[in-house]
């Protein structure tokens, strides 16, 4: 509820063009009843839902639900809705001059494949080829690279990251690890790449318990980390660059949690 109230505050200060929930939206199993009881009164209120572009997380794909509650809430009975095609969960849209891509890492790509040559990966390549935007942002739940050890990195989303890199994507947003991380631009192998690398943010700060253990393979790449704090990442997408700031539920932007960078 506190992060939803923060969204209201931001929405009053200046219009929000989009809200991007990064998965695990309704604990603990993503049942429709949990979305109705927990998500709908907060992030799911009509004024926010009207600008929401969701992606699912692993909690929406536990064996008891397998994504059914997630799609029922966001898409209803329609085969296609704000969550993309029911059962697929990947789609794209434009915001101004930016192209945004929502991808489905589900439960570590077990239910909907992220593999090279999969339906999702081939769709992504075709989508990026047909939308040669100056600036591109992608978002999904499981991070390809991060510094935290609670959930770790997800190698199975590698083909999606690699495809985005090949087409010059600029920004990736993930959740899953329950903290905030701002990572330096990285290439396909997770090495530093200031020229063509993708900058990524882990924003698992919507309201669940906290993850505080770092020391993973990409710990060195984490420029800013914030733990034990709920909040949202606010992005301002300009025609040739983007600005960011992480805002806590107390309305504070911690040191190092803001910046600006040009698109490729």
TIVEX-869953 format. One record per residue (C-alpha): residue number from 1; x, y, z. Coordinates in pm, whole numbers. Layout:
NODE    i      c1      c2      c3
NODE  NUM       X       Y       Z
...
END
This chain:
NODE    i      c1      c2      c3
NODE    1       0       0       0
NODE    2     286     240      74
NODE    3     438     210    -272
NODE    4      92     258    -426
NODE    5      55     577    -221
NODE    6     396     687    -348
NODE    7     275     634    -706
NODE    8     -19     862    -627
NODE    9     219    1129    -498
NODE   10     433    1105    -811
NODE   11     124    1109   -1030
NODE   12       9    1435    -873
NODE   13     348    1603    -908
NODE   14     367    1522   -1280
NODE   15     168    1292   -1510
NODE   16     285     931   -1524
NODE   17     285     776   -1871
NODE   18     317     416   -1754
NODE   19     345     189   -1451
NODE   20     562    -122   -1498
NODE   21     512    -387   -1227
NODE   22     806    -626   -1243
NODE   23     636    -949   -1133
NODE   24     543   -1124    -807
NODE   25     253    -882    -793
NODE   26      26   -1089    -564
NODE   27     173   -1314    -298
NODE   28     197   -1594    -232
NODE   29      71   -1797    -534
NODE   30     -67   -1537    -773
NODE   31    -423   -1664    -735
NODE   32    -698   -1450    -883
NODE   33    -838   -1413    -532
NODE   34    -499   -1280    -414
NODE   35    -485   -1028    -698
NODE   36    -836    -915    -612
NODE   37    -767    -890    -240
NODE   38    -412    -752    -242
NODE   39    -324    -597    -578
NODE   40    -657    -445    -681
NODE   41    -692    -206    -381
NODE   42    -338     -73    -424
NODE   43    -150     -87    -755
NODE   44    -462    -219    -926
NODE   45    -687      82    -872
NODE   46    -847     200   -1200
NODE   47    -638     515   -1234
NODE   48    -316     313   -1209
NODE   49    -442       7   -1396
NODE   50    -520     230   -1695
NODE   51    -148     296   -1745
NODE   52     -15     -41   -1623
NODE   53     197    -273   -1837
NODE   54     269    -585   -1628
NODE   55     502    -883   -1647
NODE   56     468   -1199   -1435
NODE   57     711   -1336   -1180
NODE   58     783   -1678   -1035
NODE   59     509   -1643    -773
NODE   60     252   -1617   -1051
NODE   61     379   -1949   -1188
NODE   62     376   -2174    -882
NODE   63     231   -2521    -961
NODE   64    -109   -2440    -813
NODE   65    -172   -2146   -1051
NODE   66      73   -2164   -1346
NODE   67      -4   -1806   -1443
NODE   68    -381   -1847   -1457
NODE   69    -457   -1596   -1180
NODE   70    -225   -1337   -1333
NODE   71    -382   -1353   -1678
NODE   72    -736   -1372   -1537
NODE   73    -681   -1051   -1341
NODE   74    -511    -846   -1612
NODE   75    -679    -988   -1925
NODE   76   -1008   -1123   -1794
NODE   77   -1159   -1363   -2046
NODE   78    -996   -1190   -2343
NODE   79    -729   -1378   -2542
NODE   80    -522   -1058   -2552
NODE   81    -514    -781   -2293
NODE   82    -281    -550   -2108
NODE   83     -67    -853   -2015
NODE   84     -20    -948   -2380
NODE   85    -157   -1272   -2523
NODE   86    -293   -1492   -2247
NODE   87     -50   -1775   -2181
NODE   88     240   -1595   -2354
NODE   89     283   -1276   -2152
NODE   90     528   -1097   -2381
NODE   91     442    -789   -2587
NODE   92     571    -445   -2684
NODE   93     450     -87   -2708
NODE   94     583     264   -2765
NODE   95     607     558   -2526
NODE   96     694     871   -2720
NODE   97    1011     793   -2916
NODE   98    1095     495   -2694
NODE   99    1019     130   -2771
NODE  100     936     -83   -2466
NODE  101     936    -462   -2454
NODE  102     770    -672   -2183
NODE  103     910   -1025   -2154
NODE  104     805   -1333   -1958
NODE  105    1072   -1503   -1747
NODE  106     794   -1675   -1544
NODE  107     956   -1929   -1308
NODE  108    1308   -1915   -1450
NODE  109    1177   -1972   -1805
NODE  110    1035   -2316   -1719
NODE  111     677   -2250   -1832
NODE  112     743   -2010   -2121
NODE  113    1082   -2070   -2277
NODE  114    1347   -1800   -2314
NODE  115    1582   -2024   -2510
NODE  116    1740   -1930   -2842
NODE  117    1495   -2028   -3114
NODE  118    1198   -2033   -2876
NODE  119     877   -1857   -2969
NODE  120     957   -1576   -2725
NODE  121    1313   -1520   -2842
NODE  122    1227   -1528   -3213
NODE  123     935   -1292   -3148
NODE  124    1171   -1056   -2963
NODE  125    1421   -1050   -3250
NODE  126    1147    -981   -3504
NODE  127     993    -712   -3284
NODE  128    1322    -529   -3236
NODE  129    1402    -555   -3608
NODE  130    1069    -395   -3695
NODE  131    1105    -117   -3433
NODE  132    1445      43   -3491
NODE  133    1395     307   -3221
NODE  134    1679     527   -3099
NODE  135    1601     421   -2741
NODE  136    1477      79   -2621
NODE  137    1382     -49   -2276
NODE  138    1294    -407   -2181
NODE  139    1154    -542   -1855
NODE  140    1092    -881   -1698
NODE  141    1120   -1049   -1356
NODE  142    1436   -1263   -1323
NODE  143    1764   -1068   -1362
NODE  144    2020   -1195   -1608
NODE  145    2290   -1017   -1407
NODE  146    2292    -884   -1051
NODE  147    2503    -870    -737
NODE  148    2267   -1030    -487
NODE  149    2289   -1388    -367
NODE  150    1939   -1455    -236
NODE  151    1794   -1530    -581
NODE  152    2108   -1513    -794
NODE  153    2141   -1463   -1167
NODE  154    1919   -1642   -1419
NODE  155    2122   -1782   -1706
NODE  156    1811   -1904   -1888
NODE  157    1713   -1547   -1975
NODE  158    2051   -1507   -2146
NODE  159    1915   -1545   -2502
NODE  160    1673   -1258   -2437
NODE  161    1951   -1036   -2299
NODE  162    2177   -1132   -2591
NODE  163    1907   -1043   -2844
NODE  164    1850    -708   -2679
NODE  165    2224    -641   -2682
NODE  166    2251    -731   -3052
NODE  167    1978    -480   -3135
NODE  168    2126    -201   -2922
NODE  169    1882    -191   -2630
NODE  170    1960      64   -2362
NODE  171    1784     -30   -2039
NODE  172    1658    -347   -1867
NODE  173    1439    -351   -1555
NODE  174    1407    -659   -1333
NODE  175    1271    -759    -993
NODE  176    1303   -1093    -807
NODE  177    1585    -988    -570
NODE  178    1423    -786    -291
NODE  179    1641    -477    -297
NODE  180    1743    -195    -533
NODE  181    2048    -229    -754
NODE  182    2180       2   -1022
NODE  183    2426    -186   -1241
NODE  184    2685     -51   -1483
NODE  185    2631    -123   -1855
NODE  186    2718    -486   -1935
NODE  187    2769    -695   -2247
NODE  188    2647   -1048   -2324
NODE  189    2897   -1212   -2090
NODE  190    2833    -970   -1805
NODE  191    3155    -777   -1861
NODE  192    3175    -400   -1845
NODE  193    3082    -233   -2174
NODE  194    3047     143   -2156
NODE  195    3001     179   -2532
NODE  196    2724     -70   -2616
NODE  197    2638    -230   -2285
NODE  198    2289    -249   -2139
NODE  199    2233     -67   -1812
NODE  200    2006    -265   -1581
NODE  201    1818    -197   -1261
NODE  202    1689    -447   -1008
NODE  203    1384    -300    -838
NODE  204    1246    -562    -601
NODE  205    1123    -305    -352
NODE  206     745    -317    -391
NODE  207     655    -447     -48
NODE  208     790    -796      26
NODE  209    1062    -885     277
NODE  210    1417    -775     213
NODE  211    1723    -947      63
NODE  212    2054    -814     192
NODE  213    2322   -1067      97
NODE  214    2556    -957    -181
NODE  215    2873   -1104    -327
NODE  216    2745   -1256    -650
NODE  217    2934   -1266    -981
NODE  218    2827    -915   -1072
NODE  219    2876    -758    -728
NODE  220    3151    -540    -875
NODE  221    2907    -397   -1130
NODE  222    2657    -270    -873
NODE  223    2706     106    -866
NODE  224    2434     169    -608
NODE  225    2257     -76    -376
NODE  226    1977       0    -133
NODE  227    1844    -255     116
NODE  228    1570    -259     379
NODE  229    1381      13     194
NODE  230    1064       1     -14
NODE  231    1023     239    -305
NODE  232     988     278    -681
NODE  233    1219     363    -968
NODE  234    1104     671   -1159
NODE  235    1228     698   -1518
NODE  236    1198    1002   -1742
NODE  237    1235     895   -2104
NODE  238    1366    1175   -2324
NODE  239    1410    1162   -2701
NODE  240    1779    1068   -2683
NODE  241    1848     991   -2317
NODE  242    1688     885   -1990
NODE  243    1692    1012   -1633
NODE  244    1632     795   -1330
NODE  245    1582     825    -958
NODE  246    1489     570    -693
NODE  247    1234     721    -456
NODE  248    1169     560    -118
NODE  249     822     541      36
NODE  250     932     831     257
NODE  251     988    1045     -52
NODE  252    1367    1035     -25
NODE  253    1612     983    -313
NODE  254    1916     817    -149
NODE  255    2269     924    -249
NODE  256    2379     763    -575
NODE  257    2026     653    -666
NODE  258    1974     894    -954
NODE  259    2139     973   -1282
NODE  260    2114    1037   -1653
NODE  261    2252     859   -1958
NODE  262    2233     892   -2335
NODE  263    2079     622   -2553
NODE  264    2309     424   -2781
END
